[in-house]
C-alpha cells in the first residue's frame, strides 16, 4: 500500500491531483504509516466532505485548492 500513497504524492507534486478520497476505520495499532512521505503544503488541501460508512468507518474527500498555489 505504501507505493499507492507515494504515487499520489507524485501526482500532487506534478499538479495532476484534483481530489484525495481517504477511507479510514477505527482500530488499535501499535504504529502507523504516513499517508504521504512528506507534508503537502502548497497547494493546500480543502476538506470537501465527510461521510460515515457504517460503524467505525468514514470517508474524507479533500479537494486540491490550486488557487492557493497561484
Secondary structure, 3 states (H helix, E strand, C coil): CHHHHHHHHHHHHCCCCCEEEEEEECCCCCCCCCCCCCCCCCCEEEEEEEEECCCCEEEEEEEEEHHHHC
